[in-house]
Structures are given as C-alpha cells and as structure tokens.
Amino acid sequence: MSQQYTVNVTNNSTIFGSFCIYQSLPDISNPNIMSLAWLTKSAFPGTLLSFEWGIDYSFVWDDSGPLNVGSVFTASQSVPCDPSGNNNITLMYSNGAYNFTGLNNGGRNGTLFITGHESINPVNSAAVGIAMSGAGTFVQPAQPNMDLVFSVTPTYWITYGNYIPGQVIQISDISNAQQLTFPMGSYELDVTLQRNNSWVVASNS
C-alpha cells in the first residue's frame, strides 16, 4: 500500500463552493494534454473537510467524444500501472468498442505511456490518460499509431469555485490557486481559505 497523503481544508470564506485539488506537470511539451479536476468536495462556510490519496497510478480511457474545457471525463476502463514496472499499455478499437490490452514493462523508468493502436477510428472519438488514487488527472485525445507520454512528477494545487470530478480545466485561467507542497517527511497539510479568499497552508507533521 502506498503512502497516504492528507489535506485538511477549512472554509472560512463567506460563500458556498467546491474545493478542487488538481495536478500540473513540470514540463508540458504536448499542448494536447488536459488537466482534470482530480479531487473535489463542496463546502459551506465554516466547515472542515479532508482529502486523502495514495500514489497509485492507473491507465484510463473514455469514449464520450472530443473533450473541451468544462467537459467531464468519466473513465470507462481503469488498469493499474507502475512507473517503474508495468508502465506501457495499448488502446485499441475492436468489434465496436475500445479496450486496453498488452500491459507491459516498456522501459523509460518514471514515465507512463500509452500506445494508440492503428485501429483507433475515428480520430478524437476517445480520450485516454492516467489516474492517481482512482481518479483521472491528465488526459488527451487518443490517436492511432502514436505513443502518448505522461510524466509522473506532478505538482499539487488547490482552488475554490464550481468544480465537479473529472471536469476538464484550463489551468492558466485559474486565478486563486494555491500550491500544496509537502515538506520532507510530512504527508499531511492543514489548508484554510480565509474570508478574503486568500490561503494559509501549514504542515501537520
């Protein structure tokens, strides 16, 4: 079982909304990669809630068609994977349905990559990506005859607004995000959204 991380959030703002934890990649060279609202919970002012997760990865896909900002990704299949082990899989289209096949160790330690089988058709009819702790984090359109590569060194962020799990978000448009950094040896943070909508983050060692 992987190390569990916890973020305790207090809503001291004056409005009802949803807290959203999402991830960003340190180096995004592929503009087609989309970030998802990873973990979300709604909260009234004056309430306390907690987010918990482990560093457990999986491959995911959804065949709901092209994804745009605001669209919701709902995984139709999830296959556990390991950046230092079974880190490669193929998405194919057969008998009118998509399916993951051929999970294997493809090398390139620290990376997860998905091979788009030549059978994928039509293009952009499905999205494929990775999940952590059972919830999607990054996706991009599935393409035939193409390897989709995902880094596994994410940065965690929290924001507040109107979010639902799996929603495609535009990180550059988020103005009130706060980075969540866990000090060495610490796996729990206390986060407060203040009345003026600023953030206070403290390590709970």
HUSULHU-V244147 format. One record per pair of residues at least 12 apart in sequence whose C-alpha atoms are under 6 Angstrom apart, sorted by the first residue. I is the first residue (numbers start at 1). J is the second residue. D is the distance in Angstrom with one decimal. If there is no record, write none. Layout:
BEGIN
i: {I	I}
j: {J	J}
d: {D	D}
END
This chain:
BEGIN
i: {2	2	3	4	4	5	5	5	5	6	6	6	7	7	7	7	7	8	8	8	8	9	9	9	9	9	10	10	10	11	11	11	11	12	12	12	12	12	13	13	13	13	14	15	16	16	17	17	17	17	18	18	18	18	18	18	18	19	19	19	19	20	20	20	20	21	21	21	21	22	22	22	23	23	23	24	24	25	32	33	33	34	34	34	35	35	35	35	36	36	36	36	36	36	37	37	37	38	38	38	40	53	54	56	56	57	57	57	57	58	58	58	58	58	59	59	59	59	60	60	60	60	60	60	61	61	61	61	61	62	62	62	62	63	63	65	65	66	69	69	70	70	71	71	72	72	73	83	83	83	84	84	85	86	86	87	87	88	88	88	88	88	88	89	89	89	90	90	90	91	91	92	92	92	93	93	111	111	112	113	113	113	114	114	115	115	116	116	116	116	117	117	118	118	120	123	124	124	126	127	127	127	128	128	156	156	157	157	157	158	158	159	159	186	188	189	189	189	190}
j: {54	55	54	53	54	52	53	187	188	51	52	188	50	51	188	189	190	49	50	190	191	48	49	50	191	192	47	48	192	45	46	47	193	45	46	193	194	195	45	193	194	195	45	45	43	44	42	43	161	162	41	42	43	160	161	162	163	40	41	159	160	39	40	158	159	38	39	157	158	37	38	157	154	155	156	154	155	154	140	139	140	138	139	140	137	138	168	169	137	138	166	167	168	169	165	166	167	136	137	165	165	133	133	132	133	80	81	131	132	79	80	81	130	131	78	79	129	130	75	77	78	128	129	130	75	76	77	127	128	75	76	126	127	125	126	125	126	124	168	169	167	168	167	168	166	167	166	110	111	112	109	110	105	104	105	105	112	103	104	105	106	113	114	102	103	114	114	115	116	116	117	117	119	120	119	120	150	151	150	148	149	150	147	148	146	147	143	144	145	146	144	145	144	145	144	143	141	142	142	140	141	142	140	142	179	180	178	179	180	177	178	176	177	205	204	202	203	204	202}
d: {5.5	5.9	5.7	5.5	4.6	5.5	5.3	4.9	5.8	5.6	4.5	4.6	5.6	5.1	5.7	4.8	5.9	5.9	4.4	4.8	5.9	5.6	5.3	5.9	4.7	5.6	5.9	4.5	4.7	5.2	5.4	5.5	5.2	5.6	5.3	5.5	4.9	5.4	5.7	6.0	5.2	4.1	5.6	5.9	5.9	4.5	5.6	5.8	5.3	5.9	5.3	3.9	6.0	5.6	5.4	5.5	6.0	5.5	5.4	5.8	4.5	5.7	4.4	5.5	5.3	5.8	5.1	5.5	4.4	5.4	5.0	5.4	5.9	5.4	4.7	5.6	5.2	4.9	5.6	5.7	4.8	5.6	5.3	5.9	6.0	4.8	6.0	5.8	5.2	5.9	5.3	5.3	4.6	5.7	5.4	5.1	5.1	6.0	5.5	6.0	5.9	5.7	5.5	5.4	5.1	6.0	5.6	5.6	4.6	5.1	4.0	4.9	5.7	5.1	5.5	5.1	6.0	4.6	5.7	5.6	4.7	5.8	5.4	5.6	5.4	5.9	6.0	5.6	4.1	5.1	5.2	5.6	5.3	5.9	4.0	4.3	5.3	5.5	4.9	5.5	5.7	5.1	5.6	5.5	5.1	4.2	4.9	4.8	5.3	5.7	5.1	5.8	5.4	4.7	4.2	5.5	4.9	5.7	5.4	6.0	5.3	5.1	5.7	5.5	4.5	5.1	5.6	4.5	5.9	5.3	5.8	4.9	5.8	5.9	5.3	5.2	6.0	5.1	5.2	5.4	4.4	5.9	5.5	5.1	5.9	4.4	5.5	4.6	5.2	5.2	5.2	5.5	4.6	5.1	5.2	6.0	5.3	5.9	5.5	5.4	4.3	5.0	5.7	5.6	6.0	5.3	5.5	4.3	5.3	5.5	5.3	6.0	4.5	5.2	5.2	5.7	4.6	5.2	5.2}
END
